[in-house]
Amino acid sequence: MVRRFLTIIALALTPFTVAAQSCGTTDLIETLNPEERARLDALVAPHAYPVGNLWRAEKDGSTVVVAGTLHVPDLRLDALTARIDPFLRDADLLVLEASSEDEAGLAAMAATKPELFFITDGPTLIDLLSEEDWTKAEEQLAALGIPAFVAAQFQPWYMNLTLAIPPCALALVQSGAKGLDRQLEDIALESDIPVSSLDNVETVIRIFADAPFEDQMDGLRLTLNTTDEGNANTSTLIEAYFDGRTREGWEFGRIMVDRAGIENGQELFDEVNTSLLVERNQNWEPLIHEMVEGKDAVIAVGAAHLSGETGVLRALERAGYALEAF
């Protein structure tokens, strides 16, 4: 569930009206006992800009709109797109984590570097997981329409990210509906606005693929044993996002790890937090400064990247921008 939370909120979240209904409406944060609530508040408190998904940053006559995104479709995203649309059409640049062209390169990478994605020799996941865990994997793969005999050859990290897709959201994704970042990219392309990427796709993939194999297996076992059948994890993150409680939604993953009683769960969470958020944010900071200096721009990145000392908002503040909620 650590990977599920991180993937959903930082790399890939889920839907809104249609998806929120089909993924359930439970907000697990509302079920916290007083001790858990106090722990969550304490986890959120130290982070700069813990609330809010849409910001305006101004410096020397230039304006940068910063949008925290969901990477997958949700009808409620239309309202955010509509608010950003007029500014984006007059902007000089749209900055994304990765463009659709970048993501298209993943297919080519899987073909040219299959060892990153697949176990090409030796035992498969059927042999590496316990019988109980493989049975859970088969059940979750079936819900996604993925043959288990094919997925048995996935590298553990790839299986983990595959299982991070909530079945309730899969149909909407497959229908061609788009998340906020892709909606904004469509507007930019329609308006001949340049699009720049902060990430190199292979670099991001290697965050997962280059992790020690046993660490990948630990993460997979954690996911398999903390998956909820009612999609409450997903709907909790959705509700936190649309309430603007993005840091709370992220840190709530730690509470769920505690509830699961996973011995090394917090360590795994810290490792992913560092690699997916902190280190990428640090790499982005000089790029963002270089890309947007002296320009009117829109930056659209996963919502979890906005808050914290290494977050995008603090980076803009350090570059001399004055920020306000938009």
Helices and strands as residue ranges (DSSP letters): H 2-6, I 7-11, H 17-22, G 28-31, H 34-44, E 54-59, E 62-69, H 77-89, E 93-96, H 100-112, H 114-117, H 125-128, H 131-144, H 148-151, H 156-163, H 167-174, H 180-190, E 195-197, H 201-209, H 213-224, H 232-242, H 246-260, H 265-272, I 273-278, H 279-292, E 297-302, G 303-305, H 312-318, E 322-325
